[in-house]
């Protein structure tokens, strides 16, 4: 096994956090822009259900994507931390981590803008493949 610096996984982790931050920012720009431009009173949308009912679906795409970024990416962070802690990081794990980040960024870009389901699904499925690859690598080592 080729040893690499365990810190090599920090960059994809921070990049994934950056994707989350950008989606969060985009969500508020879209929501506040719409609400200000259309006279929506903030108190009238004080629950997620009221927000979804008051705003057009396209304005809510980033909100839906932000929720997605607290699903599988949580497993990604845990796997990266475990790989680093155990000293199991190889160039293959680093490449898979970057693949996950790039594909999830693409998924987010599609979801927050055009939201073409089959494009979004393709990016999601490919990113998930990279994640399941990381999980398999960890599992094989854990039970080796």
N, C-alpha and C positions, 0 to 999 in steps of 0.2 A: 504494500500500500504506500503510495506516495504521500508523504506528510506535507501539509501546507499550514500556514499560519491560521490558527482557529479564528483569528479576527477577520479573515476574509469573508465570513458570513455576516459580519456587522453591516457592511455596506448594503447588501440586498435587504437586510432587515430595516435599515434606516430608509432606504428607497421605498419600501412598501409602506412605511409610516408616512412618507412624503406623499404617496398616492392617496392615502387616506386623508391627509390634511388638505390636499388639493380638491378632492371631492367634497369635503366639508365646506371649504371656502366657496366652491362653485354652487353648492346647494344654497348657501345663504345669499350669494349674489343673485341667483335666480329667484329665490323666494322673496327677498326684500325688494328686488326690482319690480317684480309682478305686483306685490302687495302695495307698494308705494304708487305705482303707475295706475292701479285699478281701485284705489281707495279701500283696500281691505283692512279693517280694524284688527290689530293684533289680538285683542281680547276675544274677538269672534272666532278665532282659530286656536283656541287654547288646549285642544286635544289633537292627537294625530288624526283621528277620524274627521274632525271638523276641518283640519288643514287639508286633508285629501279631498274633501267635498268642495272646499272653497277655491282650490287652485287647479288649473288645468293639469292633466296627466303629465304633459311634457315638462312642466315646472317641477313636478315631484320626482322625475326620473333620478336626479342626483340623491334625493333622500332615500329612495329605494336602494340605490347602489351603495350608499354609506352603510346601510344595514348589512348588506352582503359582505362588506369589508370587515365585519366583526363575526364572520362565520368561519370559513376555511382558513383565512389568513391567521386566525388565532392558532390553529394547528401548525401552520408554517413557522410562526414565532417560537412555539414550543419545541419543534423539531430542530430549528437552528440552534437554540440555546442548549438543547441536549447534545447535539453534535459537537458544539464547541466545548461544553463541559467535559465530555467524555474523550475529547481529542480524536474524534472520528472524522474530521473534515479532510476531504480529499478534493482535488480539482473537479471531480464529478459532482460532488454535492454542491460546490460553489456554482457550477454551471446550471445545475437543476434549480438552485435557489434563484439565480438571475432569470432563468426561463420563467419561473413562477411569477416573479415580479413584473417582467415585461408583458407577459400574457394577461396578468390581472390588470395592469395599467391599460392595456388595449381593451379588455372587457369593460373597464370603468369608462373609458372614452366613448365606447359604443353605447353603453347603457345610459350615460348622461346626455347624449346628444341624439343621434338618429334612432337608437333603440331598435335596431333590426334584430329580431330574436335569434335567427339562425346564425348571424355573425357573432352575436353576443354569446350564444351557446358554444360555438366553435372555440372562441377564446377561452371561455370558462372550462370547457372539457380539456383543452390542451394544458391549461394552467393546472387543472386538477391532476392530470397525468403526471406533471412534474412533481406535484405535492405527494402523490401516492408513491412515486419512485423514491422520494426522500424517506417516506415512512417505511417502505420496504427495506431500504438500506439500514435504517435504524433497527428495525425488527430483526433483521438477519444478524446484526452485530449483537443485539441484546440477548439473543438465544443461541449465539455461536458457542 
